[in-house]
Amino acid sequence: MTPAVVTLIVLGIVALLFVTEAVPLAITAMGGAIALGILGIIPINTVFSGLSNSTVVLFAGMFVIGASMFHTGLAQTLGETVVKFAGKNENGLMFAVMFVAAALSSVTSNTGTTAALMPVILGICAAARIPASRQLMPLAFSAGLGGIITLVGTPPNIIAAGALKAAGLKPFGFFEFAWIGIPLTIAGIIYMIFVGKHLLPKAELSAEQEIEQEIEATTKNTSKMWISGLILIAVVVIMALDIKAMPLEVAAITGAIIAVLTGCLKEKQAYQSIDWVTIFLFAGMMPIATAMEKSGAGKLIADQVVGILGGSPSPLFVTGVLFALSAGLTQFMSNTAATALLAPIGISIAKGIGASPHAVLMAIAVAASCAFATPVGTPPNTLVLGPGGYKFMDYVKAGTGLVVVCLIVSLIVIPMVWPFFPK
């Protein structure tokens, strides 16, 4: 068998175990990476390379900063304040959470946005006595949607623009993505409030844990609350400014270290605050995503789909198929890799049928950001997995519908803004 086929078989087994959860998610992910190493699909010395990935380090740092906000009582105080204004109504809180997350992630990293807002949301849920499982997944989803709004909101946007430029075509502008990003964000919020929320788990245990966390911070220290808040603000600002000398993970770990040194939480509490399931799940999926790209498994899937299209299909049909393919691939492999793989294919197909590639490329980029149906599709999804007490199927239930909504909205809006046959 070719490396591509072997990779797809391993991925299929991993996906099956994810869905059934017969084996813990983190063990499944790490096991998949080990299997690919033993089978020679990826170098054996890269099996655990995901543990040194910068995003894993970012996760760890933000978990500690989040914990410091709880231990000082800041998260609870912020939560009580928000509840006073938004009330304890689940819909009102969900709208506020999703709106703020989408706005922030449009100009900053969606991973950084989720990591920064998560402790605040946990505080709000504790104050409102709402299980965190009801708000954290909407937080992650809206961060993903908000990233579509601008050129720098998410890597697929930059890659799509670069692919157009490399092909000698006019690239997408900075705010050009807002024409589709804003409608998708609005549709996503409406979907989650009226449909998605009914598909979210009501993890009462999560609510009890929140109350325990709230009680844990009975001795609120005003000065340490201020320090904890300033640490979070400083980290978020640095992330937003995208300072080259201070990458996201460096900012997060620096903030975590300062939180411990200033006594916002003890060293032991910092270690305990890190969700190791999230860390190992993400770290395990990184080599698998690399194998998808390097072995040609992703290209094999793309080639098969292109072969099925055949003849001279309509541009709208092509756009829909490539959207579905991009969205499917991005559930298990890097959205950056999915876009890089499909962008040149999309341009070739569009030119082959005499249509403008802009609509097709936009669909591919947007779909690559619609990694809502699995906890491993995008870092924000993975980040809320542990704190939200979610299972793999919770993402499938709530996220699949959102992907379909994005597909429908995209097929309506994209051809209107980027005509297939411009005059």
VENZIHU-V340418 format. One record per backbone hydrogen bond with DSSP energy under -1.0 kcal/mol. CO is the residue of the C=O (numbers start at 0). NH is the residue of the N-H. If there is no record, write none. Layout:
co = <CO:CO>
nh = <NH:NH>
This chain:
co = <1:2:3:4:5:6:7:8:9:10:11:12:13:14:15:16:23:24:25:26:27:28:29:30:31:32:33:34:35:35:36:42:43:45:47:48:49:52:53:54:55:56:57:58:59:60:61:62:63:64:65:66:67:68:72:73:74:75:76:77:78:79:80:81:82:88:89:90:91:92:93:94:95:96:97:98:99:100:103:103:108:109:110:111:112:113:116:117:118:119:120:121:122:123:124:130:131:131:134:135:136:137:138:139:140:141:142:144:145:149:153:154:155:156:157:158:159:160:161:162:163:164:173:174:175:176:176:177:179:180:181:182:183:184:185:186:187:188:189:190:190:191:194:195:201:202:203:204:205:206:207:208:209:210:211:217:220:221:222:223:224:225:226:227:228:229:230:231:232:233:234:235:236:237:242:246:247:248:249:250:251:252:253:254:255:256:257:258:259:265:266:267:268:270:273:274:275:276:277:278:279:280:281:284:285:286:287:288:289:290:291:295:296:297:298:299:300:301:302:303:304:305:313:314:315:316:317:318:319:320:321:322:323:324:325:328:328:333:334:335:336:337:338:341:342:343:344:345:346:347:348:349:350:356:357:358:359:360:361:362:363:365:366:369:377:378:379:383:384:385:390:391:392:393:394:395:398:399:400:401:402:403:404:405:406:407:408:409:412:413:419>
nh = <5:6:7:8:9:10:11:12:13:14:15:16:17:18:19:20:27:28:29:30:31:32:33:34:35:36:37:38:40:41:39:45:46:48:50:51:52:56:57:58:59:60:61:62:63:64:65:66:67:68:69:70:71:74:76:77:78:79:80:81:82:83:84:85:86:92:93:94:95:96:97:98:99:100:101:102:103:104:106:107:112:113:114:115:116:117:120:121:122:123:124:125:126:127:129:133:134:135:138:139:140:141:142:143:144:145:146:147:148:152:156:158:159:160:161:162:163:164:165:166:168:167:150:177:178:179:180:181:183:184:185:186:187:188:189:190:191:192:193:194:195:196:197:198:203:206:207:208:209:210:211:212:213:214:215:219:224:225:226:227:228:229:230:231:232:233:234:235:236:237:238:239:240:242:245:250:251:252:253:254:255:256:257:258:259:260:261:263:262:269:270:271:272:273:275:278:279:280:281:282:283:284:285:288:289:290:291:292:293:294:297:299:300:301:302:303:304:305:306:307:308:309:317:318:319:320:321:322:323:324:325:326:327:328:329:331:332:337:338:339:340:341:342:345:346:347:348:349:350:351:352:354:353:360:361:362:363:364:365:366:367:368:369:371:381:382:383:387:389:388:393:395:396:397:398:399:402:403:404:405:406:407:408:409:410:411:412:413:416:417:355>
